[in-house]
Amino acid sequence: MRTQSVKNYPLIVAGSVALFGGLLHLAMIVGGPSWYRFFGAPEAIVQMAAAGDFYPVLVCIVIASVLFIWITLLGFDADFI
């Protein structure tokens, strides 16, 4: 039986932080305008979210997607995937 040893812990930490950030951006979509405001989104984005505009949702999905892509790349680089 072969066990794999992960030696690049900084990349694992960076991937974990990126995962948390991506999940947080998706949670803000569900949380609504109060979550956007709490996490420091510009007031214009908060107002658009309150009005039901799709733009804040799209921005959060794009940011989360970029973070999830980084997680995948970090996983390959750290020999974790």
C-alpha positions in Angstrom: 0.0 0.0 0.0 1.4 3.4 -1.0 0.8 6.5 1.1 1.3 9.9 -0.3 3.0 12.6 1.8 2.1 16.2 1.2 5.1 18.4 1.7 4.1 21.7 0.5 2.0 23.0 3.4 1.9 26.7 2.3 0.1 25.7 -0.9 -2.4 23.6 1.2 -3.0 26.6 3.4 -3.4 28.9 0.4 -5.9 26.5 -1.1 -7.9 26.3 2.1 -8.1 30.1 2.3 -9.2 30.3 -1.3 -11.8 27.6 -0.7 -13.2 29.6 2.3 -13.3 32.7 0.2 -15.1 31.0 -2.7 -17.7 29.5 -0.3 -18.1 32.9 1.4 -18.8 34.5 -2.0 -21.5 31.9 -2.7 -22.9 32.4 0.7 -23.2 36.1 0.2 -25.6 35.4 -2.7 -27.9 33.5 -0.4 -27.4 36.0 2.5 -28.5 38.9 0.5 -27.8 42.7 0.8 -27.0 42.6 4.5 -24.2 40.1 3.9 -22.8 42.1 1.0 -22.7 45.2 3.3 -21.2 43.2 6.2 -18.3 41.9 4.1 -17.5 45.3 2.7 -19.1 45.4 -0.8 -19.5 48.9 -2.2 -22.8 50.5 -1.5 -23.7 50.5 -5.1 -23.5 46.7 -5.1 -25.5 46.5 -1.9 -28.2 48.7 -3.4 -28.3 46.6 -6.6 -28.6 43.4 -4.5 -31.5 45.0 -2.6 -33.2 45.9 -5.8 -33.0 42.3 -7.1 -30.4 43.1 -9.8 -28.5 40.1 -11.2 -25.2 41.9 -11.4 -24.1 41.3 -7.8 -24.9 37.6 -8.2 -22.9 37.4 -11.4 -19.9 39.2 -9.8 -19.9 36.8 -6.8 -20.2 33.7 -9.1 -17.2 34.9 -11.2 -15.1 35.6 -8.1 -15.9 32.3 -6.6 -15.2 30.5 -9.9 -11.7 32.1 -10.1 -11.0 31.1 -6.5 -12.1 27.5 -7.2 -9.9 27.4 -10.3 -7.0 28.5 -8.1 -7.7 25.7 -5.6 -7.5 23.2 -8.4 -4.2 24.6 -9.7 -2.8 24.8 -6.1 -3.8 21.2 -5.5 -2.0 20.0 -8.6 1.1 22.1 -7.7 1.1 20.7 -4.1 0.8 17.1 -5.4 -2.4 16.9 -3.5 -4.7 16.1 -6.4 
